[in-house]
Amino acid sequence: MDMGLSFLFPMGAIFMILLAIDNFLRRNLTIEIIAELFKVDRSLQRKNHKLNHRRQYVVLMRMLILLIVLIGTGFVFSLVMSLFSEYSFRNHAINGFSYLLTGVQFMIVNFHFVSAARLITFRLEAIKYCIKKHLEAGSWWIEQKQRWGRRVEPIDVVAELAEDFATVVHIVERANRIYSNQTVVLISGVVMFSIFVIYASSYSYYVGSVQESRLTFILLTAWVFYIIMVALIFFSGVGVEKTGNDIAGLLHEAQQREQDVVTRRKLICFSQQVMLRPPKLRCIFYDYNWKTLFSFDKISDDSWNDVNFSA
């Protein structure tokens, strides 16, 4: 088990470094995503919607602090456990620093994905709020004065929001191209690591000694950290999909209430756009939603049952 750890964590650190390099090489696409987000913000502000960016920054900062605390706790615990183990301190040091390096790189890629998902959800919620506000007011036009002069410019809210939604969907596609496929490597590694932890825990429970049990505790701390980060990935993906479904529901309600034929036709087109191009964070294999997460949980349960059956 100790030899397995000596290969497992360094190999994970190497894969995380490769993902970080790939993320750095794709920085131009990240800059384009940020520019498109600001474009949506300006369009929403043009329709008299006030964006509360501070709340998003606070949420993301709390997530980052939580991940840093989890990494630091696991690293310190792995070093402390080496004081009560008969295995060489060199192996524990390699495992501890490899765990730290893997966790930091995992956190960077994970936080990029979660941040992109949260920022996308924030814009979708703003679009949802605008639709709800105009639905309750019963008016889909805004008269806006130009900055210079007295001329009043009418704004078609339905057409503007449809364009904003199309921009956000384009941002989602870019995020899928960059981060979602990188996250596949992370999730695949966590699934393999979970299977290893299940077998190691079973071995320690049935035939292992105190030393193997201590190493299993180190594995379990790392496993909890990785599971929390995977849960954040799927929670963020579900938030994007749920907000898109809420927008579709509001548009269907607006169609039933609207009496003007031209406006209703625009709402129908907007609704079809939402249904045909729903904002979903996905990779080449699956969507990031609860259904996929429960499928992974079923795989872990099957592995645990196989271990118990063999024992």
N, C-alpha and C positions, 0 to 999 in steps of 0.2 A: 504494500500500500504506500509506503514511504517512497519507493522508487517510482510508483505511478504518479504521485504528486510531483516528484522532481521533473517529470516530463510534461505533466498536464498543464501546470500554471505557466511555465516558460513558453510552451507552444501557444497557449492562449494569448500571452503577451505579444508574441510575434504576429499573430493574426490581427490583433488590435492595432499594432503599429502600421501594418499594411492598410487597414481601413482608414486610419488617420491620414496617411499619405494620400489615399484616394480622395478623401474629403478635402484635403488641401488643394489637390489638382482640379477639383470641381468648384473652386471658390468663385469663379466667374458666374456660374449658374446661381450660386447663393446670392451674389450681388444683384443679379437680375430679379430674383424673387423679392428681395428687399425693395427694389425700385418699383415693382408692381404692387407691393403692399402699400407703399406711400401713394401710388396712383389711386388705389381704391379709397384710401383715407381722404384724399383731396376731393374725390367725387362725392363721398358721403357728407363731408363738411359743406360742400356746395348745396346739398339738399337740407341744410340746417340741422345736421345731426352732430352732436358733440361726442367725441370719442374720449373715453377714460383710459388712457394708456397707462396711467400710474397703477391701476389695479392689476393689469396684466404683468407689469414689471415686478410687482410685489409677489404675485403667484409664482412666477418663474424663479425669482430669487429664493423663495422658500423651498421650491423643489431642488434647486441647486445646493442649498445649504444642507438639506436632508440627505442628498446623495453623498456629499462630502463627509458628513458625519458617519454615514454607514460605511464608507470606504475606510475612514480612519479607525473606526471601531474594530472592523475586521482585521486590519493590519496590526493594530496593537494586540489584539487577542491572539493572533497567530504567533507573534513574537513572545508573548507571555507564556503561551503553551510550551514553547521550546525550553523554558526553564524547568519544566516538570517532565521532560521526556528524556529517554535514554538515547534517542537518535542524535546524530551529530548536529551541532548548531549551524554548520555550514548548509546542510540541507534545509533546515528551517529558515535560515536567512534567505536562501534562494527562493524558497516557496513564498515567504512573506513579501519580499520585494517584487517577485513576479506577480503575486496577487495584487499588490498595490498598483503596479504598472498596468496590469490587465484591467483592474477596476477603474483607473483613471481614464484609460482609452475607451473603455466601455461607456463610462459616464459621458465622455465628450460626444461620441456618436449618438448615444441615447438622448442626451440633452438637446442636440441639434434637431433630432426628429421630434421630440416632445415640444420644443419651442416653436418649430414650424407648424405643428398641429394646433397648438394653442393660439398662435397668431392668426391662423386660417379660421379657426373657430370663432375668434373674436370678431373678425370681419363678417363672417356669416351671421353671427348674432346681431351685428349692427344692421345688416340688410333685413333680417327678420324683424327687428324693432321698427325699422322704417315702414315695412309693409304693414305691420300691425297698427302703427300710428295712423297711416293714411286710410287703412281699412275702417278704423273706428271713426275717423273724421268724415269719411265718405267722399273724399276729394283726392284725385290722383294728379293734380297739377300744383305747381308752386310758382308764384310770381316773384322773381328776384330782380332787384335793382342792380344795375351795373355799378362798378366802383366809381366810374367817372361819368357824370351826366345823369339825366333823369329818366332815361329809357328803361322800361321794365321788360325783362326777358322771361318768357314762360318756360318752365321746365317740365318735361314729361317724366313723371316719377317712375312709371312702369318701365319705359324704355331705358331710363338711366340705371335703374336697379337691375334690369336684365343684363345690361352691359357690365355692371359691377360684378354680378354673379358669374358671368362668363370669364371675367378676369381672374376671379378667385378660383374657378375650376381649372384655369390654365396654370395658376400657381400650384394647385394640388398635383397636377400632372408633372410639373417640374420637381416638386418635392418627392413624388413617387420615383422619378428617374434618379434622383440623387440619394435620398435617405432611405427610402423603403427597401430598396434592394440591398443596401448595406445592412439594414436591420435584419434581413434574412440570415446573414452570417451570424449575427449576435444570437438570434433566437435558436438557430440550429446548434450553436455551441452550448447554449443553456440547456437544451433538450438532452444533448449527449452528456453534459456534465451532471444533469439530474439523474440520468440512468446510472452513471458511475457512482453518484452519492447513494442511490438506492441499494446497489450491490454492496458498497462499502459499509453502509449502515447494517445491512443484513448480516454481513460477515462478522462485524464487531459484536452484534447482538448474540449470534449463535456460537461462534468459535473464537472470537477475538479476545485479546488481553486488554489490560488498562492502556497500554501504549496505542493500540489500534483505536481504542475508544476516544483517546485524546485527539488523534489525527482526524477521526470522524467529526468531532466537534468543530475543528477548523474547517472541514469541508462544509458542514452545515451552515456556519456563519457566512461563508462565501455564497453558498446556494441561496440563502435567504436574501442576500443583497441582490443577486442576479434575478431572482423571482420578482422582487419589488420593482426592479427596473423594467422587466418584461411587462409587468402589470401596468406600469405607467405608459408604455408604448401602446398597449391595446386600449387603455382608458382614453388616451388622447385620440386614437383612431375612431373610437365609438363616439366621442364628442363631435367630431366633424360630420360623421354620418347622421347622427341624431339631429343636429341643427339643420342639415339639408332636408331631412324628412319634415321637420317643423315648418320650414319655408314652403315646401310643397303643400302641406295641409292648409296653411294660411292662404295660399293662392287659390286653392279649390274653394275655400270659403268666400274669398273675394269674388270669384266668378259667379257664385250663387246670389250674391247681394247686388252686384253691379247691374244697373239698368241700361247704361250707355253701351250701344252695340260695338262701337270702335274700341272703347276701353276694355270691354269684355274680351274681344278678340285678342287684344294685346296681352291680357292676363292669361288667356288660354295658351298663347305662344310661349309666354314666360314659364307657365306650368309645364308645358311639354319639354322645354329646355331643361328644367330641373329634373324631370323624370328620365329623360334620355341621357343626360350627362350628370348624374348625381356625384356630388363631391365625396369621394371615398379614398382613403389612404390604403393602398394595396401594393403588393409586390407581384412578381411574375407567377407566384404560386397560389396566393390566397389574399383575402381582405383582412385588415386589422380590425376585427370585431370580436364580440364575445363567443360567437360560434366557433371561430378558429381557436380561441384560447381554450375552450372546453374540449376541443378535439385533442389538443396537446395534453390536457389533464387526463383524458382517457388513455393516452399512450403511456403516461406515467403509472396510472393505475394498473394497466396490463403488465407493465414491467414488474411492479411490486408483487402482483399475483403470481407471476412466473417464478420470482425468487422464493416466495413462500412455498410454492408447490414443489420446487426443487429441494428445499430444505426439509 
